[in-house]
Amino acid sequence: MAFTIKDMLALSSLKEATLVSGTTGLDNPISNIMVMEAPDIEKWSTPGQVLLSSFYGLQNETQDTLIKFIAKLAEHRTSGLIIKKDRFIEKIPSDIIDACEKYNLPLIQIPGHTPYSTIILEVMQILFNEKVRLLDYYHEIHHKFSSIALEQPTLSDIALVLEDLIHCPITLLNYSKKCICSTQDAYANFTVLDSMPVKKEFYMKYSYMRQTVSMTSDSTQNFTQLVVKIPNIGNDFHYLVVNEVNKTLNSLDFMAIENAVSFFQMELIKKFAISEVQQNFRNDIIDDLMSNKFSTKENMYEAAEVLNLYPNRKYRVVVVQFVNSLKKPWINTKEPNVMDKQQNKRFVEMCQTYWHDLVYRIRSNRIILIMNTTVESDEEFKQNFQKDFLSILEKMEPKPKIYRVGISNETTIDEFHTSSVQSLKIVQQAGIFKSYSFIMNYQDLGFYRFLSEITNSSKLEELIPSKLLLLYYKEPELVETLHSYLDYNQNLTKSAEKLFIHPKTMRYRINKIINFCDLDMDDPEELLSYNIGLRVLPTLINRQKNNL
């Protein structure tokens, strides 16, 4: 426990001391004691100091200066002021007494024959002993955590060590505040009623929140929790929760908690590193299966078995992409922003709670899922997948703005290389012309499936009217205008609303397009040709940008 002003007044060296004012500050902790004979405290004062003074440096100061001096002491969190009654001061000025009372600063008077050295020696001996005690306790705590760290502990093991040290139930939460483990099941589920930050003290390395909660099993039972975020590298963060049941935590408890946070952090980083190595190994196998790099079927089946994939079973390859912003095919903009790796990992973790035998591969801009299938038709599988997929999205934070999902035909290990191409084509091809979320089978591509199978860009150009292609190269924004106009059956008002322009501006642009392309809006065959061209053009643009 902290050494306080109240404890100091009980020392033999201060047996003749008198507490003059500031009685409400008797619990102020003491960290140091020194002699003060100059008023420039801002240059050397530290929190928790007790100051000894003969009043020599203050004897000629004005009343206003003395009051400001006491205010400075309080501002610098001085714990107490001891004034020696001697030749420089016979009576402590009432202004100082009143100011000390105002700022809760204990003011102590000692007789002139009391030596400073006796007080300083006795106080410093206690402070030194306290430092030694703290050092011994720190060594004990560190030894306990270090010992268990060598035994490859679980997160629960570390939590139990901390509970044994501070005698409070411990709970560990994941990034979404869901319980991972708890030393006592009763404290695993709770409802937060209020939360506020804890003032950071000199012994705190981490930042804490104190929240009032009620137990889920008994809403009438309220208590407080200390919550600290556990930093992590390359992985999701966690929260350590100390349930303050029938106890107020002290500085020694914080010493144990700070050590525990560090060891939790090391264990989480270690687990992350191991999982990354394992997943990279699995990723290599998936990549080889998708690209058909195996020299023999036996080698393929042997590698697939590591992933619990077998040649006598049916699968579907599903490609998922989350997009936070879109690009327009007609305008040369940057690629769409996809969700970051951490969000993709969270998505996969939730998928594993729905599909336990899931095999996955996370790339920078998409997720590949290999899923077991039964005798379901393409549409039945899509409907079942969609139901679970949307349930997962409801639980995601933050929720993706746009999702694109491509589902391959039913396949086997031998055909993974063609099935993965099917799924990828769906996401790439449909993503060009769809500005909204979709879940599609390969058959759903329809006309666009035909486009995806044309590998020669010159063949795609043959499907686009030459004047439409020229219009794109000269004024690409007019191509978007024509696309919107035809999509809305030549309705000026609706197409203008889609482009956020005035109908008169829309009419001007359409007339410009008609004159440039010599387009007959009443000729259904010509309109069909332009409609087809407008749907082929984004595919051609995408090919050109990617040098395909």
N, C-alpha and C positions, 0 to 999 in steps of 0.2 A: 504494500500500500504506500501511497505518496507520503512524504514527510511534510507536515503542514506547520503553519504559524502556531496553531494550538499545541502541537507536539513540541515545538521549539520553546515555548514559554514554560514548559515543564522541566527544562534542563537546569542543572544546578548553577550554571554560570548566569542564568537570568532569574535567580530566585528573588532578587530585589527589584526586578523590572515591574513596571506598571503599564497596563494597557490603557492608553488615553482615549482612543477613538478607533472607529473602523471595526467594530466587533463582528460585523457580518462577513468580514473577510478572513476569519480565523481558519477556514478550511483551504485557504490559498496554498497551493503546493510550493515547496522550496526546492530550487535547483542549484542555488549558489548563494554565497554571502560575500560582501566586499565593503570596503570603506569608501565613502563618497564625501568629498570636500569641494566639489565643483558642480555647478548647476547644468552643465552641458551633457545631460544624460543620453541624448539621442545618439551620441558618438560611441558609446560603449555599453549601454544598458542591454540586457537580454531578459527574456521572459523568465519569471520565477525567482528573480534575485531578491534578497533581503539586503537593504542598505543600512550601513552604520554611519552616523554623522555626528560631529560636534557642533554643527551649524555654522562652522567658520565661513564657508563659502556663500552662506545665505544671510548672514547677520545684517548686511546693509541693503538688502533687497526691499523693494516696495511691497505693499500689501497685495497689489494686483499681480506682481511677478511671482510672489510666493504661491498664490492660488494657481497660477498657470503652471508652476513647477510641479505641484501635486497632480494636476491634470495630466502632465507629461508622464509622470510615474505610472499613473493608471493606464495611459495609452500604451506604454511599453510593457504592460502586464507585470509591473513590479509587485512582488508578493507582500512586502512589508517594509516599514521604515522605523529604524531604531535611532533615537536621538539621545545623546549623552548630555545630562545636565551638568554644565561645567562653567568655566569662566566666560565662554562665548555666549551662553544662553542660560539664564536663570529660570525663565518660564517660557514654555512653548507658546508662540502666538496663537490666539484663538482662531485666526484665519486658517492656519494650517490644520488645527484640530477639526474645524468645520469642514474643510475641503477633504480631509481624509475620511471623514464620516460620509460625505457625499459620494465619494468614489470607492467606498468599501475597501479602503486601504488601511490595514492595521497600523496604528501609530503607537510605538512603545517607547517609554522613557526609562533610562537607566541612570543610576547615580554616577557621579564623576569618578569614583574610585574603582568602578568596574572596568577591568582592562578589555580592550577589543580582542586581544589575542586569545583570551580564555573562551570567549563566545565563538570566535571564528574556528578555533581548534575543535571545540565540541560539536558545532554544527557540521563542519566538514568531515569529521570522523563518522557521523551518522550517514551523511550523504555518500561517503566512500563505501561504507558497509552496505548501503542500499545498492550501490553500483555493482559491488561484488555479488550481492544476492541476485540481482537481475542477470548478471553475466552467468552465474551458475545455473539459473533457471533457463536462460536461453540455451545454454549448452545441453541441458537435460532435454529440452524440447527438440532441438536440432538432432540430438542423438537418436531420439525415438523415431522421428520421421526418416532419418538417414538409414536406420536399421531396417525399417519396413520397406524402404525403397529398394534395398538389395534383394528383397524376397519376391520381386515382381508382383506388387500388390494390385488389387482391384481398387476402383474409386471408393467402394464401400469400406475397404480396409483403412484407407486414409481418413475417411470420415469418422470411423470408430476410434482411431487414435486421438483425433481432435476432441471428440465427445468425452473421452476419458480424461483429457487434460483440463477442459473448461467446464465439464459437467452440464452441458446443454445439448439437447437433441440437434443433430446436424442433417440438413437436406441439401442435395445437389440437384440443380435444375439445368435443363438445356437452354439453347438460345431462345426458344419460344416459351420459356418458363414452365415447362413440363418436368415433372419429377423423374430423375434418373435413378436415384437411390436415396434412402433415408435411414438413419440409424434407428428410428422408431416409426413404425408404420402410421401411427396416429397423426404425425406431422407431415405426411407426404402430400396431403391435399388441404388447401386452405383458400380463403378468399381475402384479397387485399382490400382493406377499408381506407387506409391512409398511408402516405409515404412522404418522407422528407429527408434531405441530405444530412449526414452527420458532420459536424464541424471537424475539420482535419487537425489532428494534434501532431506534435513533433515525432511521435513514435509510430505514426501511420504512414506506410508507403502507398497503400491503395486507398481508393475512395469508397465510402460506404453510404448506404441508405438505411434508414430505420423505418420500418413499416408496421402499422398495426393491422393485424389479421384476425379472422375468425376461423375456427376449424370447420371443415366441411361436414364432419360427423356431428358437430355440436355448435351451431351458430351463436349460441349464447356465451361460449367460452372464447374470450378475446385475449390476445397476448401480442407482444412485439417481437419483431425479427430484425436481425442485422443482416443486410444483404451486400455482398461484394461481388463485382464482376471479375471473373478469372480471365486474364489476358491469354490469348493463344496465338500461335503462328501458323498460318495456313489452314486453320480449321475453325469451326464455329466456336464462339465463346460460350462459357457456362457461368452459372451463378452459384456461389456458396451462400447458404442460408443458415444462420445460427439462430435457433429458436430460444429467445430469452424467457424461459419458463421459470418463474419464481426466483429470478436472479438478475442483477444488473452487472453487466460486464465491466471489468476493470482493465487497467493498462497491462497487467500480466496476461489476461485473457487475450487481449489484442496481439500480444507477442506470439501466442500460440496460433491465433487465427492467421496472422501474417505469414508465419512459417508454413501453415497448412496450404494457403493460397499458392505459395511458391512451389510446393511439392505437387499439388493438384496440377498446376501449370506444366511442370516437367513431365508428369505422367500422361497428361493429355497430348503433349507434343510428341512423346515417345509412341503413344498409340497411333497418332496421326501418321508419323513417319513409317511405322510398320504397315499400316493399312495402305499407304501410298505405294510402297514397294510391292505389296501383294496385288493391288489393283493394276499397277503398271504391267506386272507379269500377265495378269488376266487380259489386259488390253492388247498386249502383243498377240496373244492367241486369237482374240476376236478379230483383230486386223488381218491376221493370216487367213482366218476362215472366210472373211469378207472378200479377200482378194485372191483366194484359192492358190495360196503359195506352197501348199504341201506337195511333196513329190509323189506320195502314195496315199491311197485311201486309209491304209492302216495308220500312217502317221497322223492323218487328219482326225480319225476317230479317237486315237490315243490322246491327242491334245484337247479335243472337244470334251472328253470325259473328265478332264480337270475342272471344267466348268459345269459338270453334270448335264452335258448335252449328249444325246445318244442317237445313233443312226436309225433306229427303229421308231423314232417319235416324230411328230409333226410340230412345226413351229411357224411363227410369223415374226418377221423383222419389222419393228416399228421405229420410225425416226420422228423425234419430237424437237421442235425449235420454238423457243419463246422469244418474242420480239417486242422491244419497248418503243421503237419508233420505226416508221416506214419510209421508204424512198419511192419516188415517182419514176416509172420506167422511162418516161420521155425526157426527164431532166437529169443531167449528169451530177448526181448527188452522192454523198458518201453511203457506204453500206449501212443497212439498218443496225441499230444497237441491239445486241442480244443480251439475255440475262447473264450475270456473271457466274463464275464457276461455283461459288458458294451456294447460290440459289439453286443451281442445277443439282448440286449434291443433296440439298434439302428435299428437292422434288423426288429424287431417286429413293431417298430414305423412306419417304411416305409411300412411294410405289411398292416398296418391299413389304409394307404392312398389308397391302391388298393382294400382291402376287408374290408369294413366298419363294417360288423357284425362278425368280426373275434373274436374267443375266443382262448386264448393262455395260455401256461404254460411253463415257462423257467426253465429248470433244469441245473445242473452244466455242463453237456456235451451234451445237446440236447434241442431242442425246440419242443413242441407239439402244433400243430395248429388244431383247430376244425373248419371246414369250411362248410358253407351251400352248398348244391349241388342241381342240378335240375335233369332232366331225362337224363343227359349226360351219355354216355358209359364210361367205365374205361379209354379207350384211349383218348377220347375227353376231359375228365376232366384233364388228365395228360398233354395234349398238351396246354390247356388253362392256367393251372397252371404254366407250364414251361415258357410260354411267359412272364407272369407277374413276375415270380420269377427271371428270368434272367435280366429283366429290373431293378429290385430292386438291384441285385448284382452289376450292372453297376454303381450305385450311392453310393455304400458302400466304405468307406475308414477306414482302409485298406481292400482291397478285400481278401476274404478267398482263400487259395490255392486249397483246395478240399472241395466239398460239397456232402453230402449224403442225399437223400430225399426218404422216403418211404411213399406211399399213400395207405390207406386201401381201401377195397371194400366199396361201398355205404352202409350206416348203419343208425341206429336210436339210440336214447338215451339208449334204453334197451340193445343194443349190443355193447356199447362203450368198455366194458371190453375185448371183443374179437377183435374188430377193432384196438384198441390201440396195442394189441399184434401183429397183422398182420404188422402194420407199423414199430414197433420196430424190428421185425424179419427181415424185408427187410434191414433196416439200419445195423443191426448187421451181418446178414448172407452175404449180398452182400459186406459189408465193409471188410470182410475177404479176398475175392478173387479179388475184384476190387481195383486197385490202382489209379483210376481216378474218377472224379465226376460222379454222376448218379442221375437220377430221375426215380423211378420205382414204378409200381403197384405191388400188391401182386402176380398177375398172371405172371408178368415178371420174377419172381424168377425161374420159370421152375423147373429143376432138384433140385436146391438148396432149393426150397420150400419143396420138399420131405424130404431133409436133416433136415430142421428146425423143421419138425413135428416129427422127431425121438427123443424122449426124453431120451432114454436109451443109454448111451455112449458105452456100450458093443455092442449094435447093430450097431453102427457106425464102431467100430473096425472090425466087420465081413465083412464090405465092402472094407477094405483096405488089399492088399496082405501082408502077414506076413513079408516077407523080406523087403518090403518098410517101414513097421512100424519099423523094426529093424534098417534099414538104418537111419531113422529119429533119433532114440535114440542114435545111435553111432556117426553119422556124418551128422547133420541136414543141413549143407551147401550144401551137395551133393544132397539132395532132391530138393533144389531150382535149382540146375544145371539141374537135370533130368526134372523138370517142364518146364524150359525154352527150353530145347532141344526138348521135345515133342510138346510144343506149336508152335515151328517154324518148324514143320514137319522134324525133325532130320537134320536141316540145321546148321552145325557147326559155320559158319561165323556169321549168324544173331543171333543165340542164344548166342554166345560169346560177340557180341556187346551189347546185352541186359544186360549182367552181367558185362560188362566192363573188360573182360579178353581176353587174346590172344587165337586164335583158337587152338593153340597147347595145351594150358592149358585146354581148353574145351575138346579136344580129350582125353587127359590123364584122366580127371575126368570121362568122359563117359565110358571109358574102365574099370575104377575102379568100376563104378556102375554096369556095365554088369557082371563083374566077381563076385562082391559081391552078386548080386541078381539072378545070373544065368539067365539073361534076354535075350530073343530072340527078337531082334529088327525087325525081319521079320515076326513075328507071330502077326497078327492083333488082335486076341482074347486076347493075353497076354498084348499087348499094350493098348487095351481097358480097361482091368482090372486095369492096372497101371494108366491110365488117370483118371479113376473113383476114384481110391484111392488117387491120388494127389489132387482131388477136395474135397474129404471127409476129408482128413487129417487136413486141417486148421480148419474145424469145430470142429473136435475132440480136437485139441490143444486148441482152444478157450474155449471149455467146461472144459477141465482139469485145465486151468489157472484160471477159474472163479468158479471152484468146482461145476460145474453143472452136 
